[in-house]
């Protein structure tokens, strides 16, 4: 059976594994990166690539993004880079941005996220669950701002990451509980966290929930510690 040209193009892009991948929480704005060495005033086109074909999303003409009718009302036309003013769940997918003979593939994941809050200095628990029993995944990872906060190798049991205060609950592999625990919350802990399971370094699936937005409330000064006024 002969495959459609659009599907062949999709399979080719996926097999290359090229391009950038990033994730956002549902409803947040999304800005797509231009291909390297592409001037922001150059003409550009953004297409959505899927099994049903290649569809136009928007074109940059004289520095202004002109969206396809399906995307009208959500595109920031005056932004030099293509930007969804708000993301919707079906924005998840593979895109190709071309500019000046250059192109870049962009994998966008729009995830439903939950809100969590903590007072500065308090303990943090960000829920994430996934059953690794009998699966072929080899690690569980938490990320924030594109950096690995914490990752556990399922084969060696070794845990590493950028935050020494972070840990997993005991018995996570048995219970499927891969929640992120943080000691003594700091203001800089605030932000978006993403939980996924990996296979050979690539994301295999998202945890449940996949995303948590943490708000850290600044602790009020202890009134007993304030300096009395000078007489």
ABEGO torsion letter per residue (X at the ends): XBBBAAAAAAAAAAAAGBEBBBBBBBGBBBBBBBBBGBBAABBBBBBBBBAAEBBBABBBBGGBBBBBAAABGABBAABABBBBABBBAAABEBBBBBBGGBBBBBBBBBBBBBBBBBBBGBBBBBBBBBBABGBABABBBBBBGGBBABBBBAAAGBBBEABAABBBBBGAAAAGBABBBBBGBBAAABEBBBBBBBBGGBBABBBOBABBBBBBBBBBBBAAABBBBBX
